[in-house]
Amino acid sequence: HYRHTQLGTFIRILLSFTLGAIFLIVLSAIVPETTLSFDTEVIISAQILSFALTLLVHTLFFNVIDYSTMKTNVLVLGAGKTADSLSNLRRKSDLRTSSIKGYIRCASDQIQVSRDKLVDTSPDDIFNYVVDNDIEEILVAPDDRRVCFPAQQLLLCKMHGINVIDICSFFERET
């Protein structure tokens, strides 16, 4: 994926400025001289200067900014096979907008996730944990929803602005 690398960013910016320069040159050739009186040299010079400044600002911004502060803190409800499918996201770009803060074990789950990532709270006390730990999203991924689905807690979280999504929606958004 070129999208998440510096080379990819450079290519996208270069392509957009090239297309913009071509568009302006064609437009200046079509429109009468009195309305738009730019020489081709002026357009190309302005595009080169704009391109250089855009690259400079982009590079400075993304080298200074801390990406972790921009990520959503996610709590996973479930610690079994379904929740462990998140460990298959190997590349940094797979979790580009989320940071998984922990997993809550459900009674029906055979623990598949790393034990150090388990959260010491029950599914019946999710709301308090979410509020205390600045969780912004709950990912519902139990192995059996009939056994472990704390509807009242999830509804309480949802009513307080915490996003609650299932694992399929999460994978669609992140990958």
Disulfide bonds with the S-S distance in Angstrom:
Cys106-Cys148 2.19
